[in-house]
Amino acid sequence: MPSAPATDLTTTLTRWYDAHARDLPWRRPEFHEQYGAWGTLVSEFMLQQTPVARVIPHLDAWLTRWPSAPSAAIASPADVVNQWANLGYPRRALWLHRAAIEVTERHGGTVPRDVDALLALSGIGDYTARAVAVFHYGDRHPVVDTNTRRVIARAVDGRSQPGPPAKRDLDRMTALLPDDEHRAAVFNAAMMELGATVCTARAPRCEACPIADRCAWLAAGRPDTGDDRRRQAKYEGSDRQVRGIVLRALREAPEHRMLADAVAADWVDRGQRDRAIDSLMSDGLIEADGEALLLPR
């Protein structure tokens, strides 16, 4: 990137994005017309730590049921957890529900445009706040996710993987953004798309990369610089798996209620099962009523 003017980089990536971007629901004009910023907010909540292919049907079902923040605000916690189904990390459902209540009470039911106001909502961090402001409202802000950081690490720094997230990531992306708000929004999306589909973590397709001629990592021979060796913990047999089993059992139970001893009764490690139940209760995802467990009402 440093070898070419920023305007050339913007033009190159914008043209590539126009030709190769995936057709995703939240990128379509009619999606924004129908659901407004609420639709973008819901999609961004669901996309946190969940693959795109799994999100699409759940997003459609959610927005069909709750097409606005006020409609979601009057739902029960049990309903939102149940609707979240198997998207994983179900605390996101409760955060999204709380955010819907806050949007309704503080902003008249319209998801705010201001980044600081977005950051004040439950469950929203730097990425989600800026994603809503940029991808729905079209404002000029840096939107930085793992994919964006990987593209910058390779193309600019010549490193195989990005290091841990840091506040300076926003500054680095800001320095690359074009001044025009619309072009900046497209450039944000293009950087993310490049990292998600071409400049991937394990098998980058450098032969298909539109900025391969200015990539510092490729020019250096794609060295393994030893960055970010962390790996996601194994799911099978984990506490996270047991939490999912418990929630699924309660979602499928009549009135979302079961005797505690019957929940995940066939899980071999009873201590792990009990630990998962305790953690779900601490997170507010399930409740106890005598000898029964149930989804929050």
C-alpha positions, -999 to +999 in steps of 0.1 A: +000+000+000+027+026+008+040+022-028+008+036-043-013+067-036-042+062-014-066+073-042-052+045-064-058+020-035-094+032-030-101+030-067-086-005-070-105-020-041-137-002-049-137-016-084-129-051-071-157-049-045-182-037-070-174-068-092-169-095-065-187-086-033-211-112-020-248-105-023-257-104+014-292-092+026-279-063+047-261-048+017-293-044-003-310-010-005-344-026+001-332-041+034-323-006+047-355+008+034-376-018+052-357-022+085-337+010+088-307+011+111-324-015+133-318-041+106-281-032+104-278-034+142-294-068+144-272-082+116-241-069+133-251-085+166-257-118+149-224-117+128-203-114+160-185-148+161-210-165+138-205-174+101-225-155+075-242-186+062-257-194+096-268-158+102-289-152+071-319-174+079-319-163+116-318-127+106-347-131+083-367-149+110-358-123+136-367-092+115-399-108+103-410-112+140-395-080+153-390-055+124-382-026+146-366-018+180-400-010+197-414-044+185-384-062+200-385-041+232-418-055+243-408-091+237-399-112+267-363-123+274-375-159+270-388-151+235-355-135+223-334-163+237-356-189+221-356-170+187-318-168+189-319-206+186-285-221+178-266-189+168-242-194+198-231-170+225-268-164+235-259-135+258-259-115+226-297-121+224-302-105+258-279-076+250-298-070+217-331-071+236-317-045+262-304-024+233-339-024+218-354-012+250-328+015+253-333+026+217-371+028+223-368+047+256-339+070+248-342+076+210-379+072+202-374+038+186-348+049+160-313+035+163-291+066+168-265+078+142-240+092+167-212+068+175-211+078+212-248+073+215-244+039+199-216+030+222-239+038+252-263+010+242-260-025+257-237-050+240-222-025+215-185-019+211-162+000+188-169-022+158-207-024+160-212+013+167-191+023+137-206-004+115-241+010+120-229+046+115-211+037+083-230+009+067-265+024+074-260+061+078-230+065+054-208+084+078-170+085+076-156+063+104-130+035+104-147+001+107-122-025+118-128-062+123-104-092+122-105-093+084-095-056+081-067-060+106-053-090+086-053-070+053-035-041+069-010-065+087-001-082+054-004-054+028+011-026+049+033-043+076+044-074+058+033-097+086+015-130+083-012-123+109-023-092+129-015-089+165-041-085+193-067-058+187-057-024+198-071+012+198-044+022+172-062-001+147-088+026+143-061+053+137-044+031+111-077+025+092-086+062+094-053+071+077-063+049+047-099+062+044-108+085+015-122+118+025-155+113+007-181+097+030-196+074+004-162+062-009-151+057+027-181+035+034-174+014+003-137+012+012-145-001+047-167-028+032-141-037+006-113-042+031-135-064+052-147-084+021-111-088+009-100-103+043-131-125+044-129-140+010-094-136-004-068-126+022-080-153+046-062-164+077-051-199+067-052-201+029-049-167+013-056-166-024-029-141-033-033-149-070-069-134-068-059-104-047-065-070-064-037-053-044-011-082-047+012-058-065+015-036-035+014-062-007+044-060+016+039-096+029+037-111-006+067-091-018+087-105+012+079-141+001+049-146+025+071-152+056+056-168+088+062-139+112+048-158+142+019-135+150-013-143+168-009-180+174-041-182+194-066-208+184-103-211+194-108-235+222-122-269+211-160-270+212-166-307+216-168-315+253-164-279+263-185-259+288-198-239+259-212-271+243-230-280+276-244-245+279-258-249+244-274-283+253-290-268+283-305-239+264-317-261+236-335-284+260-353-255+276-362-239+243-378-272+232-395-280+265-432-272+271-434-236+284-396-236+282-394-252+316-379-285+329-369-301+362-333-293+368-323-329+371-338-337+337-318-310+318-288-325+300-294-356+322-273-378+298-242-356+300-215-378+316-197-351+336-223-339+361-200-314+376-195-298+342-233-298+336-239-281+369-212-255+362-228-247+328-262-243+345-246-220+371-229-199+345-261-196+324-280-184+356-252-159+363-255-145+328-293-142+331-300-166+303-320-191+325-338-189+359-345-213+387-379-218+401-379-244+429-366-276+414-372-264+378-351-244+353-367-221+328-360-194+303-363-158+316-399-146+314 
